[in-house]
Amino acid sequence: MPKVVAREGESFQGTLRRFKKICEKASLLSDIKKNQYFEKPTVERRRLLNAAMRKALKQQRKIARYRKSV
């Protein structure tokens, strides 16, 4: 769990802002949301495979766009 110590003369809002930023960098909220419900292993595999396919297609489009411009 990230910890933040308030600096001298720092407002509560400033300290809270730093804490939220540290939590965001540690990706705590996304982990909590991901583990909120049980996901069957097959569903997880399918989701990861679809994400990998989308990423590959995006990369191919980017390369094709670059080749057209050159």
Biopython code that builds the backbone (N, CA, C, O; Angstrom):
import numpy as np
from Bio.PDB.StructureBuilder import StructureBuilder

atoms = [
    (1, "MET", "N", (0.841, -1.173, 0.000)),
    (1, "MET", "CA", (0.000, 0.000, 0.000)),
    (1, "MET", "C", (0.884, 1.233, 0.000)),
    (1, "MET", "O", (1.745, 1.371, 0.869)),
    (2, "PRO", "N", (0.692, 2.128, -0.951)),
    (2, "PRO", "CA", (1.487, 3.353, -0.996)),
    (2, "PRO", "C", (1.230, 4.236, 0.222)),
    (2, "PRO", "O", (0.113, 4.323, 0.730)),
    (3, "LYS", "N", (2.284, 4.874, 0.664)),
    (3, "LYS", "CA", (2.163, 5.799, 1.791)),
    (3, "LYS", "C", (2.669, 7.166, 1.363)),
    (3, "LYS", "O", (3.609, 7.291, 0.578)),
    (4, "VAL", "N", (2.016, 8.187, 1.905)),
    (4, "VAL", "CA", (2.419, 9.562, 1.623)),
    (4, "VAL", "C", (2.485, 10.299, 2.951)),
    (4, "VAL", "O", (1.544, 10.266, 3.744)),
    (5, "VAL", "N", (3.607, 10.961, 3.178)),
    (5, "VAL", "CA", (3.766, 11.768, 4.387)),
    (5, "VAL", "C", (3.577, 13.224, 3.976)),
    (5, "VAL", "O", (4.192, 13.701, 3.022)),
    (6, "ALA", "N", (2.724, 13.915, 4.708)),
    (6, "ALA", "CA", (2.444, 15.310, 4.391)),
    (6, "ALA", "C", (3.694, 16.158, 4.633)),
    (6, "ALA", "O", (4.348, 16.058, 5.671)),
    (7, "ARG", "N", (3.996, 16.980, 3.655)),
    (7, "ARG", "CA", (5.137, 17.879, 3.775)),
    (7, "ARG", "C", (4.738, 19.075, 4.632)),
    (7, "ARG", "O", (3.557, 19.379, 4.801)),
    (8, "GLU", "N", (5.737, 19.731, 5.158)),
    (8, "GLU", "CA", (5.468, 20.885, 6.007)),
    (8, "GLU", "C", (4.834, 21.995, 5.179)),
    (8, "GLU", "O", (5.360, 22.388, 4.138)),
    (9, "GLY", "N", (3.713, 22.487, 5.647)),
    (9, "GLY", "CA", (3.020, 23.575, 4.966)),
    (9, "GLY", "C", (2.190, 23.115, 3.776)),
    (9, "GLY", "O", (1.630, 23.956, 3.072)),
    (10, "GLU", "N", (2.087, 21.804, 3.523)),
    (10, "GLU", "CA", (1.322, 21.298, 2.385)),
    (10, "GLU", "C", (-0.143, 21.118, 2.793)),
    (10, "GLU", "O", (-0.442, 20.661, 3.895)),
    (11, "SER", "N", (-1.034, 21.482, 1.893)),
    (11, "SER", "CA", (-2.461, 21.347, 2.194)),
    (11, "SER", "C", (-2.891, 19.887, 2.072)),
    (11, "SER", "O", (-2.187, 19.050, 1.507)),
    (12, "PHE", "N", (-4.075, 19.616, 2.625)),
    (12, "PHE", "CA", (-4.609, 18.266, 2.541)),
    (12, "PHE", "C", (-4.868, 17.872, 1.090)),
    (12, "PHE", "O", (-4.627, 16.729, 0.702)),
    (13, "GLN", "N", (-5.359, 18.819, 0.285)),
    (13, "GLN", "CA", (-5.648, 18.543, -1.116)),
    (13, "GLN", "C", (-4.381, 18.170, -1.876)),
    (13, "GLN", "O", (-4.399, 17.279, -2.727)),
    (14, "GLY", "N", (-3.288, 18.849, -1.569)),
    (14, "GLY", "CA", (-2.015, 18.534, -2.222)),
    (14, "GLY", "C", (-1.517, 17.151, -1.859)),
    (14, "GLY", "O", (-1.019, 16.414, -2.709)),
    (15, "THR", "N", (-1.655, 16.804, -0.590)),
    (15, "THR", "CA", (-1.239, 15.477, -0.138)),
    (15, "THR", "C", (-2.107, 14.402, -0.778)),
    (15, "THR", "O", (-1.601, 13.371, -1.221)),
    (16, "LEU", "N", (-3.413, 14.645, -0.826)),
    (16, "LEU", "CA", (-4.331, 13.689, -1.442)),
    (16, "LEU", "C", (-4.022, 13.519, -2.921)),
    (16, "LEU", "O", (-4.078, 12.405, -3.440)),
    (17, "ARG", "N", (-3.699, 14.606, -3.603)),
    (17, "ARG", "CA", (-3.355, 14.559, -5.025)),
    (17, "ARG", "C", (-2.114, 13.696, -5.251)),
    (17, "ARG", "O", (-2.075, 12.894, -6.183)),
    (18, "ARG", "N", (-1.096, 13.862, -4.393)),
    (18, "ARG", "CA", (0.116, 13.042, -4.511)),
    (18, "ARG", "C", (-0.187, 11.569, -4.259)),
    (18, "ARG", "O", (0.344, 10.694, -4.943)),
    (19, "PHE", "N", (-1.052, 11.297, -3.267)),
    (19, "PHE", "CA", (-1.423, 9.919, -2.955)),
    (19, "PHE", "C", (-2.147, 9.259, -4.129)),
    (19, "PHE", "O", (-1.866, 8.112, -4.476)),
    (20, "LYS", "N", (-3.082, 9.996, -4.738)),
    (20, "LYS", "CA", (-3.813, 9.455, -5.877)),
    (20, "LYS", "C", (-2.877, 9.161, -7.045)),
    (20, "LYS", "O", (-3.035, 8.154, -7.735)),
    (21, "LYS", "N", (-1.905, 10.039, -7.263)),
    (21, "LYS", "CA", (-0.960, 9.848, -8.354)),
    (21, "LYS", "C", (-0.098, 8.608, -8.111)),
    (21, "LYS", "O", (0.174, 7.844, -9.038)),
    (22, "ILE", "N", (0.328, 8.413, -6.867)),
    (22, "ILE", "CA", (1.136, 7.236, -6.529)),
    (22, "ILE", "C", (0.310, 5.963, -6.712)),
    (22, "ILE", "O", (0.815, 4.965, -7.226)),
    (23, "CYS", "N", (-0.955, 5.994, -6.294)),
    (23, "CYS", "CA", (-1.837, 4.829, -6.464)),
    (23, "CYS", "C", (-2.058, 4.522, -7.941)),
    (23, "CYS", "O", (-2.103, 3.358, -8.339)),
    (24, "GLU", "N", (-2.195, 5.565, -8.748)),
    (24, "GLU", "CA", (-2.403, 5.378, -10.177)),
    (24, "GLU", "C", (-1.170, 4.745, -10.822)),
    (24, "GLU", "O", (-1.298, 3.861, -11.669)),
    (25, "LYS", "N", (0.010, 5.191, -10.428)),
    (25, "LYS", "CA", (1.245, 4.618, -10.966)),
    (25, "LYS", "C", (1.415, 3.165, -10.552)),
    (25, "LYS", "O", (1.964, 2.361, -11.305)),
    (26, "ALA", "N", (0.944, 2.826, -9.352)),
    (26, "ALA", "CA", (1.039, 1.446, -8.867)),
    (26, "ALA", "C", (-0.082, 0.583, -9.437)),
    (26, "ALA", "O", (-0.112, -0.622, -9.186)),
    (27, "SER", "N", (-1.001, 1.169, -10.194)),
    (27, "SER", "CA", (-2.155, 0.509, -10.825)),
    (27, "SER", "C", (-2.987, -0.283, -9.827)),
    (27, "SER", "O", (-3.410, -1.404, -10.112)),
    (28, "LEU", "N", (-3.219, 0.303, -8.658)),
    (28, "LEU", "CA", (-4.018, -0.364, -7.629)),
    (28, "LEU", "C", (-5.477, -0.484, -8.021)),
    (28, "LEU", "O", (-6.075, -1.547, -7.854)),
    (29, "LEU", "N", (-6.062, 0.590, -8.542)),
    (29, "LEU", "CA", (-7.479, 0.562, -8.875)),
    (29, "LEU", "C", (-7.777, -0.455, -9.971)),
    (29, "LEU", "O", (-8.784, -1.161, -9.904)),
    (30, "SER", "N", (-6.910, -0.535, -10.980)),
    (30, "SER", "CA", (-7.164, -1.503, -12.048)),
    (30, "SER", "C", (-7.052, -2.930, -11.520)),
    (30, "SER", "O", (-7.802, -3.802, -11.958)),
    (31, "ASP", "N", (-6.132, -3.190, -10.587)),
    (31, "ASP", "CA", (-6.020, -4.522, -9.992)),
    (31, "ASP", "C", (-7.257, -4.853, -9.168)),
    (31, "ASP", "O", (-7.752, -5.980, -9.210)),
    (32, "ILE", "N", (-7.748, -3.890, -8.432)),
    (32, "ILE", "CA", (-8.943, -4.120, -7.613)),
    (32, "ILE", "C", (-10.142, -4.411, -8.504)),
    (32, "ILE", "O", (-10.906, -5.337, -8.231)),
    (33, "LYS", "N", (-10.315, -3.629, -9.566)),
    (33, "LYS", "CA", (-11.435, -3.850, -10.477)),
    (33, "LYS", "C", (-11.307, -5.196, -11.178)),
    (33, "LYS", "O", (-12.302, -5.892, -11.383)),
    (34, "LYS", "N", (-10.085, -5.561, -11.543)),
    (34, "LYS", "CA", (-9.863, -6.826, -12.241)),
    (34, "LYS", "C", (-10.188, -8.016, -11.343)),
    (34, "LYS", "O", (-10.724, -9.019, -11.817)),
    (35, "ASN", "N", (-9.873, -7.917, -10.065)),
    (35, "ASN", "CA", (-10.083, -9.026, -9.140)),
    (35, "ASN", "C", (-11.413, -8.945, -8.394)),
    (35, "ASN", "O", (-11.658, -9.724, -7.473)),
    (36, "GLN", "N", (-12.260, -8.017, -8.782)),
    (36, "GLN", "CA", (-13.523, -7.848, -8.095)),
    (36, "GLN", "C", (-14.435, -9.067, -8.302)),
    (36, "GLN", "O", (-15.140, -9.482, -7.382)),
    (37, "TYR", "N", (-14.416, -9.632, -9.508)),
    (37, "TYR", "CA", (-15.227, -10.798, -9.823)),
    (37, "TYR", "C", (-14.315, -11.902, -10.341)),
    (37, "TYR", "O", (-13.289, -11.626, -10.962)),
    (38, "PHE", "N", (-14.691, -13.157, -10.084)),
    (38, "PHE", "CA", (-13.914, -14.282, -10.574)),
    (38, "PHE", "C", (-14.118, -14.414, -12.075)),
    (38, "PHE", "O", (-15.236, -14.315, -12.581)),
    (39, "GLU", "N", (-13.025, -14.637, -12.766)),
    (39, "GLU", "CA", (-13.069, -14.824, -14.203)),
    (39, "GLU", "C", (-12.514, -16.209, -14.510)),
    (39, "GLU", "O", (-11.394, -16.542, -14.122)),
    (40, "LYS", "N", (-13.308, -17.007, -15.209)),
    (40, "LYS", "CA", (-12.867, -18.351, -15.517)),
    (40, "LYS", "C", (-11.598, -18.295, -16.366)),
    (40, "LYS", "O", (-11.428, -17.370, -17.160)),
    (41, "PRO", "N", (-10.704, -19.277, -16.206)),
    (41, "PRO", "CA", (-9.446, -19.271, -16.963)),
    (41, "PRO", "C", (-9.656, -19.202, -18.473)),
    (41, "PRO", "O", (-8.888, -18.535, -19.166)),
    (42, "THR", "N", (-10.674, -19.872, -18.994)),
    (42, "THR", "CA", (-10.913, -19.832, -20.443)),
    (42, "THR", "C", (-11.330, -18.435, -20.889)),
    (42, "THR", "O", (-10.932, -17.976, -21.960)),
    (43, "VAL", "N", (-12.128, -17.763, -20.072)),
    (43, "VAL", "CA", (-12.568, -16.406, -20.406)),
    (43, "VAL", "C", (-11.371, -15.453, -20.363)),
    (43, "VAL", "O", (-11.237, -14.571, -21.212)),
    (44, "GLU", "N", (-10.514, -15.640, -19.374)),
    (44, "GLU", "CA", (-9.320, -14.794, -19.265)),
    (44, "GLU", "C", (-8.410, -14.993, -20.472)),
    (44, "GLU", "O", (-7.900, -14.026, -21.038)),
    (45, "ARG", "N", (-8.207, -16.255, -20.864)),
    (45, "ARG", "CA", (-7.363, -16.549, -22.029)),
    (45, "ARG", "C", (-7.941, -15.910, -23.283)),
    (45, "ARG", "O", (-7.208, -15.326, -24.081)),
    (46, "ARG", "N", (-9.254, -16.021, -23.457)),
    (46, "ARG", "CA", (-9.908, -15.444, -24.632)),
    (46, "ARG", "C", (-9.756, -13.929, -24.647)),
    (46, "ARG", "O", (-9.497, -13.337, -25.695)),
    (47, "ARG", "N", (-9.918, -13.300, -23.481)),
    (47, "ARG", "CA", (-9.780, -11.844, -23.387)),
    (47, "ARG", "C", (-8.353, -11.408, -23.731)),
    (47, "ARG", "O", (-8.156, -10.440, -24.466)),
    (48, "LEU", "N", (-7.362, -12.124, -23.199)),
    (48, "LEU", "CA", (-5.972, -11.784, -23.476)),
    (48, "LEU", "C", (-5.625, -12.017, -24.947)),
    (48, "LEU", "O", (-4.884, -11.236, -25.544)),
    (49, "LEU", "N", (-6.165, -13.098, -25.532)),
    (49, "LEU", "CA", (-5.916, -13.380, -26.940)),
    (49, "LEU", "C", (-6.518, -12.293, -27.823)),
    (49, "LEU", "O", (-5.883, -11.845, -28.778)),
    (50, "ASN", "N", (-7.739, -11.868, -27.510)),
    (50, "ASN", "CA", (-8.368, -10.792, -28.279)),
    (50, "ASN", "C", (-7.574, -9.497, -28.164)),
    (50, "ASN", "O", (-7.422, -8.775, -29.149)),
    (51, "ALA", "N", (-7.073, -9.199, -26.985)),
    (51, "ALA", "CA", (-6.272, -7.986, -26.802)),
    (51, "ALA", "C", (-4.993, -8.061, -27.623)),
    (51, "ALA", "O", (-4.580, -7.070, -28.226)),
    (52, "ALA", "N", (-4.361, -9.239, -27.651)),
    (52, "ALA", "CA", (-3.138, -9.404, -28.424)),
    (52, "ALA", "C", (-3.418, -9.262, -29.921)),
    (52, "ALA", "O", (-2.614, -8.683, -30.652)),
    (53, "MET", "N", (-4.544, -9.784, -30.369)),
    (53, "MET", "CA", (-4.903, -9.669, -31.787)),
    (53, "MET", "C", (-5.165, -8.217, -32.165)),
    (53, "MET", "O", (-4.726, -7.756, -33.219)),
    (54, "ARG", "N", (-5.888, -7.491, -31.297)),
    (54, "ARG", "CA", (-6.138, -6.067, -31.571)),
    (54, "ARG", "C", (-4.829, -5.289, -31.641)),
    (54, "ARG", "O", (-4.655, -4.425, -32.501)),
    (55, "LYS", "N", (-3.917, -5.601, -30.735)),
    (55, "LYS", "CA", (-2.627, -4.908, -30.716)),
    (55, "LYS", "C", (-1.835, -5.200, -31.986)),
    (55, "LYS", "O", (-1.213, -4.300, -32.550)),
    (56, "ALA", "N", (-1.854, -6.463, -32.442)),
    (56, "ALA", "CA", (-1.131, -6.838, -33.663)),
    (56, "ALA", "C", (-1.729, -6.146, -34.880)),
    (56, "ALA", "O", (-0.993, -5.657, -35.736)),
    (57, "LEU", "N", (-3.064, -6.098, -34.968)),
    (57, "LEU", "CA", (-3.710, -5.425, -36.092)),
    (57, "LEU", "C", (-3.386, -3.939, -36.116)),
    (57, "LEU", "O", (-3.157, -3.361, -37.179)),
    (58, "LYS", "N", (-3.369, -3.333, -34.952)),
    (58, "LYS", "CA", (-3.041, -1.911, -34.859)),
    (58, "LYS", "C", (-1.610, -1.667, -35.340)),
    (58, "LYS", "O", (-1.344, -0.693, -36.044)),
    (59, "GLN", "N", (-0.699, -2.552, -34.959)),
    (59, "GLN", "CA", (0.697, -2.423, -35.368)),
    (59, "GLN", "C", (0.821, -2.603, -36.876)),
    (59, "GLN", "O", (1.578, -1.879, -37.523)),
    (60, "GLN", "N", (0.081, -3.568, -37.450)),
    (60, "GLN", "CA", (0.123, -3.792, -38.899)),
    (60, "GLN", "C", (-0.402, -2.578, -39.653)),
    (60, "GLN", "O", (0.168, -2.183, -40.671)),
    (61, "ARG", "N", (-1.488, -1.983, -39.158)),
    (61, "ARG", "CA", (-2.023, -0.783, -39.806)),
    (61, "ARG", "C", (-1.027, 0.363, -39.757)),
    (61, "ARG", "O", (-0.880, 1.120, -40.717)),
    (62, "LYS", "N", (-0.353, 0.479, -38.637)),
    (62, "LYS", "CA", (0.633, 1.546, -38.472)),
    (62, "LYS", "C", (1.781, 1.359, -39.463)),
    (62, "LYS", "O", (2.237, 2.327, -40.071)),
    (63, "ILE", "N", (2.245, 0.131, -39.630)),
    (63, "ILE", "CA", (3.336, -0.159, -40.563)),
    (63, "ILE", "C", (2.871, 0.105, -42.000)),
    (63, "ILE", "O", (3.607, 0.696, -42.790)),
    (64, "ALA", "N", (1.644, -0.333, -42.344)),
    (64, "ALA", "CA", (1.118, -0.120, -43.685)),
    (64, "ALA", "C", (0.993, 1.366, -43.990)),
    (64, "ALA", "O", (1.317, 1.798, -45.096)),
    (65, "ARG", "N", (0.533, 2.145, -43.037)),
    (65, "ARG", "CA", (0.402, 3.592, -43.214)),
    (65, "ARG", "C", (1.769, 4.229, -43.447)),
    (65, "ARG", "O", (1.910, 5.144, -44.258)),
    (66, "TYR", "N", (2.766, 3.734, -42.728)),
    (66, "TYR", "CA", (4.130, 4.276, -42.862)),
    (66, "TYR", "C", (4.680, 3.950, -44.249)),
    (66, "TYR", "O", (5.311, 4.796, -44.883)),
    (67, "ARG", "N", (4.441, 2.729, -44.719)),
    (67, "ARG", "CA", (4.970, 2.317, -46.033)),
    (67, "ARG", "C", (4.320, 3.120, -47.161)),
    (67, "ARG", "O", (4.973, 3.412, -48.163)),
    (68, "LYS", "N", (3.040, 3.482, -47.010)),
    (68, "LYS", "CA", (2.372, 4.272, -48.043)),
    (68, "LYS", "C", (2.977, 5.663, -48.157)),
    (68, "LYS", "O", (3.095, 6.217, -49.250)),
    (69, "SER", "N", (3.357, 6.218, -47.013)),
    (69, "SER", "CA", (3.866, 7.579, -47.017)),
    (69, "SER", "C", (5.309, 7.660, -47.501)),
    (69, "SER", "O", (5.762, 8.733, -47.899)),
    (70, "VAL", "N", (6.037, 6.549, -47.473)),
    (70, "VAL", "CA", (7.450, 6.576, -47.885)),
    (70, "VAL", "C", (7.610, 6.337, -49.326)),
    (70, "VAL", "O", (8.733, 6.329, -49.830)),
]
sb = StructureBuilder()
sb.init_structure("model")
sb.init_model(0)
sb.init_chain("A")
sb.init_seg("    ")
for serial, (resi, resn, name, xyz) in enumerate(atoms, 1):
    if name == "N":
        sb.init_residue(resn, " ", resi, " ")
    sb.init_atom(name, np.array(xyz, "f"), 0.0, 1.0, " ", f" {name:<3s}", serial, name[0])
structure = sb.get_structure()
